[in-house]
Amino acid sequence: MKKAVAYLIPFMDKEREENIKKLGLADEQRFSLFQILDFIGCSGLITPSLDEMVHVAKEMQRNGLTIPLLIGGATTSKTHTAVKIAPRYGNPVIHCLDASKSVVVVRREHYDSLKDRRFTTIDAARLKKVHVDFVKFPPVRPSYLGRREFRDFDLPVLLPYIDWKPFFDVWQLRGKYPNRAYPKIFNDDEVGEEAKRVYNDAQNWLGKIIAEKKLKANAVVGFYEVCSDGDDIHVSFSLPLNHFIDIILIKSVFSS
């Protein structure tokens, strides 16, 4: 029996290696199109990574790849994946909550189920657009219109507005309902104590940063009159009053 098993093991290992699917996981700037992969996964932690993911999708399309592209990371979302990345690649683009979920996503049953999805047409979607009666619900006019800069803003004023959910997500601390969100996560039986510990550490670091003036908060805030034209939203910068500029140009205006 031992001799028979010893003889079969090399063949079993070879068959196992041939059947294993390969998933390429890297940050959005490190992977090779020359590797033989069954999937490619991109993970991004900061906002600039989103633009790189769009570039990756374009390159996969340009090089004629047909394998699925998995998108994940703290800065990603299902909406951004569907609107910005998926249109750049003609094959499946799938959003994952994190890298650990990629194995679940690429299960054959789950992957096959994605092929059966049907989406509504653009005409049907336009018929379902939200119609707002601005006579009954007039928009609140801000205290000023245009662009205003804030320099060296008081950091303690900003602390209550920190969204702590991404912070706990990075530490893989997720409470169970009803103790999921901050500050209820501190009441969770499993992760509450650890969540409180890392939160206190973060508060100490924030206090040190503020006391030693290691960080400055600068911001640019703009309020502008807008109007819709079909699917487009136009923003008025009052260059003259009747001048409208497509929202796609906002980025270039702010960078100039």
Residue, then its C-alpha position, 0 to 999 in steps of 0.5 A: m500500500k505504501k509503495a502504491v501511494a508513493y507512486l501515485i502522489p507525484f501524479m496527484d500533485k501534478e493534477r492538483e497543480e494543473n487544476i488550481k486557478k491562479l489569482g493575481l493580487a497586487d496594488e494597482q501598479r504592480f502586476s504583469l500582463f505576461q503572467i498566466l492568470d485566471f483573475i486579476g485583483c487590484s486593491g487600493l487604499i488611497t483615492p489616487s488608486l482609483d484613477e490607477m484602477v481605471h488605467v488598469a482596466k483600459e490596459m487590460q482591454r487594450n491588450g485583449l485580456t478576457i479574464p475577470l478584474l476584481i476591485g477592492g480596498a478601503t477607497t473603492s465602492k460598488t458604485h465607483t466600480a460600476v460607473k468608472i471602471a467597468p465601462r473601460y473593460g469589456n469583461p467581468v469587473i467585480h467589486c470585493l469588500d476586501a482581498s479575503k473575499s476574493v476566494v468567495v467571489v471567484r467560486r464557480e457558482h458565484y461567477d456563473s451567477l453573474k453571467d445571468r444578470r440583466f440590466t435595464t436599458i438607458d431609456a428605461a432608467r431615464l424614465k425612472k429618474v427622480h423628479v423634484d418639485f422645487v416649488k414645494f421643496p426649494p433648495v436652501r441657498p448657502s451663505y455664499l456662492g463661489r469659491r472660498e479657501f480655508r487655511d490652517f483650520d482649527l483641528p479640534v473643531l474637525l475631530p467630531y466629524i471623523d468617520w471612524k468606520p474605515f479606521f475600524d475596518v482597516w483593523q478588521l474590527r467589525g461588530k455584530y448588529p446592533n453594535r456595528a457602527y461607532p461608538k456602539i462597536f465598543n459594546d460588542d462582546e467580541v471586538g469591543e475591548e480591542a476597538k476601544r483600545v485602538y481608538n484610544d491609541a488613535q486619540n492619543w496620536l491625534g492629540k500629539i499631532i495637534a499639540e506639536k502642530k505636525l499637521k495643517a488643515n487646508a480646504v477649498v469649498g465652493f457653492y455654485e448654481v447648477c441646472s440639469d440638461g437631460d443626463d448632464i449637470h451644468v455648473s454656473f461659475s458666474l463668469p458671466l451669469n449666463h455662462f454654463i460649464d459642463i461638470i466634467l470641466i470642474k477638475s481642470v478649473f480647480s487645478s488651474 
